[in-house]
Amino acid sequence: TADYVLKSLHEVAEYCKVPRPRYNRNGDVIGESLDASGANKALELLGKHLSLFTDNLNVRKIKSLEDLTDEEAVAIAKEIKEAD
């Protein structure tokens, strides 16, 4: 289900962000690393599902503000405010 996929993506993102020890050939700890690309991909998919990234722009051409009625100007102002 969609809920399962979303929960799994969340788990993957959290798991990938946890630092893990890095070892050399002798088995000695030489630092830490995390799976940033795995976390980024999981978060990207979650963001797309939540429509956080919009690639479509709604463009409307208005010749002049004088061409608008007061009601049209108010409606456009409300649309702009809601888009932010």
Secondary structure, 3 states (H helix, E strand, C coil): CHHHHHHHHHHHHHHHCCCEEEECCCCCEEEEECCHHHHHHHHHHHHHHCCCCCCCCCCCCCCCHHHCCHHHHHHHHHHHHHHC
